[in-house]
Amino acid sequence: MNLFFNPSISEFRKLLVKTQNDLPVHDIVIDYDGEVLIDPQLNQPELDLDKFKVHVQLRGHNHFRKLFDFILRAWHNRSRVRMVLQ
């Protein structure tokens, strides 16, 4: 999902559904091209998640709307954002 292309809550929900459900915490990051990535460190263990402008740690999948709204606001904010959502 890319934030430059008018993302929707249903598109975001589809992205989250594809995640590994056995993980206690999911790392959601937004790269500088607007791409939302979930648990990118699983495919690239050496990846430094702190290099991303937005990094959210999600416990569970219960906050779709809240998380989606937060990601959109954070993407438009000029400063780095870190958050743990439980």
GIQUINOR-V933212 format. One record per residue. RES is the residue in one letter. PHI is phi in whole degrees, -180 to 180 (999 if undefined). PSI is psi in whole degrees, -180 to 180 (999 if undefined). Layout:
RES;PHI;PSI
RES;PHI;PSI
This chain:
M;999;132
N;-117;131
L;-73;-13
F;-78;-14
F;-112;48
N;47;67
P;-68;154
S;-121;162
I;-64;-35
S;-69;-37
E;-65;-41
F;-66;-42
R;-61;-42
K;-62;-39
L;-65;-44
L;-67;-35
V;-64;-28
K;-77;-6
T;-75;162
Q;-73;119
N;-79;-11
D;-85;-2
L;-85;136
P;-72;-28
V;-136;137
H;-111;134
D;-96;120
I;-113;124
V;-128;158
I;-120;122
D;-79;174
Y;-74;-5
D;-97;5
G;89;4
E;-80;130
V;-90;123
L;-120;136
I;-113;125
D;52;49
P;-65;-21
Q;-71;-15
L;-68;-36
N;-90;-24
Q;-132;82
P;-58;-27
E;-83;-3
L;-66;129
D;-91;107
L;-68;-19
D;-73;-10
K;-79;-13
F;-84;148
K;-64;-40
V;-123;129
H;-140;117
V;-121;133
Q;-102;124
L;-113;128
R;-107;108
G;87;178
H;-121;31
N;-92;-4
H;-121;47
F;-53;-57
R;-65;-46
K;-61;-45
L;-67;-43
F;-60;-48
D;-62;-42
F;-62;-45
I;-62;-43
L;-63;-44
R;-65;-43
A;-64;-38
W;-63;-36
H;-83;-13
N;-78;146
R;-85;-13
S;-99;165
R;-72;148
V;-131;132
R;-128;138
M;-156;146
V;-115;122
L;-112;122
Q;-114;999
